[in-house]
Amino acid sequence: MNIKFNGDLEKIIADAAKGTMKQAASEHQKMLDSLVRRYKGRPVAEIKPVLKREWSRNGGSISDPGLTEYATLISEGTRFQVKVGR
């Protein structure tokens, strides 16, 4: 069996994945926006376990240094902008 593609296979795969990536980025954006609203001004130590749980709920994992960095920004009230690359 031969399969022929009209065009670049890498582009075909990237285009197919783009919708899923945009949806995941949108879900993370909503999660981070919610955390900033709810936890602005709160201690980093209080935010980290909540952030880790929410990150896991969205199917991801995050390192402790990453948790600290994001929790610090959340505590400061910094809004994140989640973008899909390429």
Secondary structure, DSSP 8 states (H G I E B T S, - for coil): -----SS-HHHHHHHHHHHHHHHHHHHHHHHHHHHHHHHTTS-HHHHHHHHHHHHHHTT----HHHHHHHHHHHHHT---------
